[in-house]
Amino acid sequence: MTDHAHHHHDHHGHGHHGHDHAPKNFGAAFAIGTVLNLVLVIGQIVFGLAANSVALLADAAHNFGDVLALLLAWGAAWLGQRSPSARRTYGWGRSSILAALINAVVLLVGAGAIAVEALHRLQDPGPVGGMIVIVVGLAGIAINGFTAYLFSRGHDDLNIRAAFLHMMSDAAVSLGVVLAAGGILLTGWLWLDPLASLLIVAVIILGTWGTLRDAVNLAMDGVPPRIAHDDVQAYLRGLPDVIEVHDLHIWGLSTTQIALTAHLVRGDAGNDQAMIQTAVRGLKQKFAIDHATLQVETAASAEICALRPAHVV
């Protein structure tokens, strides 16, 4: 018995699709962001001790967490560019999904810690070191805002988006600290400080939830959010002489690359290789799927294909 299954594999470049304004490599952004945030941490420790401000020291610890988050995202972006090997046949792209996941979880845990501290301080507000806090807070807004801007063009990449959100949420924290300190200087209302913290926590949770959901989805081999499974299936089903599509899988190899495998059942007519070339090109252009593996079967071989039933993975 001859089997008419043909395998074809195609793997064009590793580029981004759609919005090609983003730089290919965020290495410079990571380097600048890491250095600036380290300077900020040192400044906050020095001035926090000088102003006897627990808030500034807490923010220093928080910003040190950011430096680690930036290094993590940077490491993942770098690993993702390494070539596949016999042991890691897909390369290290998955590390970007893990980094986005860890980044989002760290942000949410940090938000929880800020909330607990703020609730304590609502019950027992302490004095806040006025002007020093404002000046250091403004520096925090500038540094975190600028670092976020460096990552603002990487929204197609979940790892870069997580780094961007992390920096934006820190700029928001610093803004809240400045506004609260200013308000306290004007009114003497000490509860403004913890209240601002709680508002910031709400902003962080709202901003991070989507990233966490997307990162978990990719980690679980879910279909990447910008791709509609039904549209891909309809596209493959519409290829010349294709009478059925089964065993269709779509998943993220990294936060930017998407893979697909499918079995296409054809009537006896036509050139399989030409159809596969067309399909691979179409998947790349329409859906930005750059790693497609297609198996072509005749109606007879599809009958005995073990992967045909919908419930079989």
C-alpha positions as CSV (number, residue, x, y, z in Angstrom):
1,M,0.0,0.0,0.0
2,T,1.4,3.4,-0.9
3,D,0.8,6.3,1.4
4,H,0.3,9.6,-0.4
5,A,1.3,11.7,2.6
6,H,3.8,14.4,1.7
7,H,5.5,16.4,4.4
8,H,6.6,19.9,3.7
9,H,8.3,22.3,6.1
10,D,8.9,25.9,5.6
11,H,10.5,28.4,7.9
12,H,11.1,31.9,6.5
13,G,12.8,34.6,8.5
14,H,12.3,35.5,12.1
15,G,10.9,39.0,11.4
16,H,7.9,40.7,12.8
17,H,4.8,41.2,10.8
18,G,2.3,43.9,10.5
19,H,3.8,46.9,12.3
20,D,7.3,47.0,11.1
21,H,8.3,50.3,12.8
22,A,9.6,48.4,15.8
23,P,13.4,47.9,16.0
24,K,14.5,44.3,15.3
25,N,16.3,44.2,18.6
26,F,15.6,46.0,21.9
27,G,19.1,45.4,23.3
28,A,19.9,49.1,23.5
29,A,16.5,49.9,25.2
30,F,17.2,47.2,27.8
31,A,20.8,48.4,28.4
32,I,19.7,52.1,28.9
33,G,16.7,51.1,31.0
34,T,18.7,48.9,33.3
35,V,21.4,51.5,33.9
36,L,18.9,54.3,34.5
37,N,16.8,52.2,36.9
38,L,20.0,51.2,38.9
39,V,20.9,54.9,39.2
40,L,17.3,55.5,40.4
41,V,17.5,52.7,43.0
42,I,20.8,54.1,44.5
43,G,19.3,57.6,44.6
44,Q,16.2,56.4,46.3
45,I,18.2,54.6,49.0
46,V,20.4,57.6,49.7
47,F,17.6,60.1,49.8
48,G,15.2,57.7,51.5
49,L,17.7,57.4,54.4
50,A,18.2,61.1,54.4
51,A,14.5,62.0,54.5
52,N,13.7,59.1,56.9
53,S,11.1,58.1,54.3
54,V,9.9,54.5,54.4
55,A,7.9,55.2,51.2
56,L,11.1,56.0,49.3
57,L,13.0,53.0,50.6
58,A,10.0,50.8,49.7
59,D,10.0,52.3,46.2
60,A,13.8,51.6,46.0
61,A,13.1,47.9,46.7
62,H,10.3,48.0,44.1
63,N,12.5,49.6,41.5
64,F,15.2,47.0,42.2
65,G,12.6,44.4,41.3
66,D,12.2,46.3,38.0
67,V,15.9,46.1,37.3
68,L,15.6,42.3,37.7
69,A,12.5,42.2,35.5
70,L,14.3,44.2,32.8
71,L,17.3,41.8,33.0
72,L,14.9,38.8,32.8
73,A,13.1,40.2,29.7
74,W,16.4,41.2,28.1
75,G,17.8,37.7,28.7
76,A,14.7,36.1,27.1
77,A,14.9,38.5,24.1
78,W,18.6,37.5,23.6
79,L,18.0,33.8,24.1
80,G,15.1,34.0,21.6
81,Q,17.6,34.9,18.9
82,R,19.8,31.9,19.4
83,S,19.8,29.2,16.7
84,P,17.9,25.9,17.2
85,S,20.1,22.9,18.2
86,A,19.7,19.1,18.2
87,R,18.6,19.4,21.8
88,R,16.5,22.6,21.5
89,T,14.9,22.0,18.1
90,Y,12.8,25.1,18.4
91,G,15.6,27.3,19.8
92,W,15.0,29.3,23.0
93,G,11.9,31.3,21.8
94,R,9.8,30.0,24.7
95,S,11.9,31.9,27.2
96,S,10.2,35.1,26.1
97,I,6.8,33.6,27.0
98,L,8.2,32.6,30.4
99,A,9.7,36.1,31.0
100,A,6.3,37.8,30.1
101,L,4.6,35.4,32.5
102,I,7.0,36.0,35.4
103,N,7.0,39.7,34.7
104,A,3.2,39.9,35.0
105,V,3.1,37.7,38.1
106,V,5.8,39.8,39.8
107,L,3.8,43.0,39.0
108,L,0.6,41.6,40.5
109,V,2.4,40.3,43.6
110,G,4.0,43.7,44.0
111,A,0.7,45.4,43.6
112,G,-0.7,43.2,46.3
113,A,2.2,44.1,48.7
114,I,1.6,47.9,48.0
115,A,-2.1,47.4,48.7
116,V,-1.5,45.7,52.1
117,E,1.0,48.5,53.1
118,A,-1.5,51.2,52.0
119,L,-4.3,49.7,54.0
120,H,-2.1,49.7,57.1
121,R,-1.2,53.3,56.5
122,L,-4.8,54.4,56.0
123,Q,-5.5,53.3,59.6
124,D,-2.3,54.8,60.9
125,P,-0.9,57.5,58.5
126,G,2.7,58.5,59.2
127,P,4.6,61.7,58.3
128,V,5.9,62.0,54.7
129,G,9.2,63.8,53.9
130,G,7.7,66.4,51.7
131,M,10.0,68.0,49.2
132,I,12.7,65.3,49.0
133,V,10.0,62.8,48.2
134,I,8.6,65.0,45.4
135,V,12.0,65.6,43.8
136,V,12.9,61.9,43.9
137,G,9.4,61.0,42.7
138,L,9.8,63.3,39.7
139,A,13.1,61.6,38.8
140,G,11.3,58.3,39.0
141,I,8.6,59.5,36.6
142,A,11.3,60.7,34.2
143,I,13.4,57.5,34.2
144,N,10.5,55.1,34.2
145,G,8.6,57.1,31.6
146,F,11.6,57.3,29.3
147,T,12.4,53.6,29.7
148,A,8.7,52.7,28.9
149,Y,9.0,55.0,25.8
150,L,12.0,52.9,24.6
151,F,9.8,49.8,24.6
152,S,6.6,51.5,23.3
153,R,7.0,50.2,19.7
154,G,7.2,46.6,20.7
155,H,3.5,45.9,21.3
156,D,3.4,42.9,18.9
157,D,5.8,41.1,21.2
158,L,4.3,40.1,24.5
159,N,7.7,40.0,26.3
160,I,8.4,43.6,25.2
161,R,4.8,44.6,26.0
162,A,5.2,43.2,29.6
163,A,8.4,45.3,30.0
164,F,6.6,48.4,28.7
165,L,3.7,47.8,31.1
166,H,6.1,47.3,34.0
167,M,7.8,50.6,33.3
168,M,4.6,52.5,32.8
169,S,3.1,51.2,36.0
170,D,6.3,52.4,37.8
171,A,6.0,55.8,36.3
172,A,2.4,55.8,37.6
173,V,3.5,54.8,41.1
174,S,6.0,57.7,41.1
175,L,3.3,60.1,39.8
176,G,1.0,59.0,42.7
177,V,3.8,59.5,45.2
178,V,4.5,63.0,43.9
179,L,0.8,64.0,43.8
180,A,0.2,62.6,47.3
181,A,3.3,64.3,48.7
182,G,2.2,67.6,47.1
183,G,-1.3,67.3,48.4
184,I,0.0,66.5,51.9
185,L,2.3,69.6,51.8
186,L,-0.8,71.8,50.8
187,T,-3.4,70.2,53.1
188,G,-1.7,68.2,55.8
189,W,-4.0,65.2,54.9
190,L,-1.7,62.3,55.6
191,W,-4.2,59.8,54.2
192,L,-3.6,61.1,50.7
193,D,-0.5,59.0,50.5
194,P,-2.0,55.5,51.1
195,L,-5.1,56.5,49.0
196,A,-2.9,57.3,46.0
197,S,-1.2,53.9,46.5
198,L,-4.5,52.1,46.3
199,L,-5.5,53.9,43.1
200,I,-2.1,53.0,41.6
201,V,-2.7,49.3,42.6
202,A,-6.0,49.3,40.7
203,V,-4.3,50.8,37.6
204,I,-1.5,48.1,37.7
205,I,-4.0,45.2,38.1
206,L,-6.1,46.5,35.2
207,G,-3.1,47.0,33.0
208,T,-1.4,43.7,33.8
209,W,-4.3,41.3,33.7
210,G,-4.4,41.1,29.9
211,T,-0.7,40.4,29.7
212,L,-0.9,37.7,32.3
213,R,-3.9,36.1,30.4
214,D,-2.0,36.2,27.1
215,A,1.2,34.8,28.6
216,V,-0.6,31.9,30.3
217,N,-2.5,31.2,27.0
218,L,0.9,31.0,25.1
219,A,2.5,28.9,27.8
220,M,-0.4,26.4,27.5
221,D,0.1,26.2,23.7
222,G,-3.1,28.2,23.1
223,V,-3.8,29.9,19.8
224,P,-2.1,33.3,19.9
225,P,-4.6,36.1,20.6
226,R,-4.4,37.8,17.3
227,I,-5.3,34.7,15.3
228,A,-8.8,33.3,14.7
229,H,-8.6,29.5,14.5
230,D,-11.8,29.4,12.3
231,D,-10.3,31.8,9.8
232,V,-7.2,29.7,9.4
233,Q,-9.3,26.6,9.1
234,A,-11.5,28.2,6.4
235,Y,-8.4,29.4,4.5
236,L,-6.9,25.9,4.4
237,R,-10.3,24.4,3.5
238,G,-10.5,26.8,0.6
239,L,-7.3,25.6,-1.0
240,P,-7.7,23.9,-4.4
241,D,-9.2,20.4,-4.2
242,V,-9.0,20.3,-0.3
243,I,-12.0,18.4,0.9
244,E,-11.2,18.3,4.6
245,V,-8.8,19.7,7.2
246,H,-8.0,17.8,10.4
247,D,-5.4,17.7,13.2
248,L,-5.0,21.5,12.9
249,H,-2.8,23.0,15.7
250,I,-1.7,26.6,16.0
251,W,0.6,27.8,18.8
252,G,3.3,30.3,19.8
253,L,6.9,29.2,19.5
254,S,7.8,32.5,21.2
255,T,6.1,35.8,21.9
256,T,6.5,36.8,18.2
257,Q,6.6,33.5,16.2
258,I,3.7,31.2,15.4
259,A,3.7,27.6,14.3
260,L,1.0,25.5,12.6
261,T,0.6,21.9,11.7
262,A,-2.3,20.4,9.8
263,H,-3.4,17.4,7.7
264,L,-5.1,18.4,4.4
265,V,-7.2,15.8,2.6
266,R,-7.4,16.3,-1.2
267,G,-9.3,14.7,-4.1
268,D,-6.9,13.0,-6.5
269,A,-6.4,16.0,-8.7
270,G,-3.6,18.6,-8.7
271,N,0.0,19.1,-7.7
272,D,0.5,18.7,-3.9
273,Q,3.8,20.5,-3.8
274,A,2.5,23.6,-5.6
275,M,-0.6,23.7,-3.3
276,I,1.6,23.4,-0.2
277,Q,3.8,26.3,-1.4
278,T,0.7,28.4,-2.0
279,A,-0.6,27.5,1.5
280,V,2.6,28.3,3.3
281,R,2.9,31.6,1.5
282,G,-0.7,32.4,2.3
283,L,-0.4,31.5,6.0
284,K,2.5,33.8,6.3
285,Q,0.9,36.8,4.5
286,K,-2.6,36.5,6.0
287,F,-1.9,35.3,9.5
288,A,1.8,35.9,10.1
289,I,2.3,32.2,10.7
290,D,5.9,31.6,9.8
291,H,6.4,28.0,10.8
292,A,3.9,25.8,8.9
293,T,4.1,22.0,8.5
294,L,1.4,20.5,6.3
295,Q,0.6,16.8,5.6
296,V,-1.4,16.0,2.5
297,E,-3.6,12.9,2.5
298,T,-5.9,11.2,0.0
299,A,-9.4,10.4,1.0
300,A,-8.4,6.8,1.5
301,S,-5.4,7.5,3.7
302,A,-7.5,10.0,5.7
303,E,-9.9,7.2,6.5
304,I,-7.2,5.4,8.5
305,C,-5.4,8.5,9.9
306,A,-5.1,8.0,13.6
307,L,-5.2,11.8,14.2
308,R,-8.4,12.4,12.3
309,P,-10.9,12.4,15.1
310,A,-11.4,15.8,16.6
311,H,-10.8,14.7,20.2
312,V,-7.4,13.2,19.4
313,V,-4.4,15.4,20.0
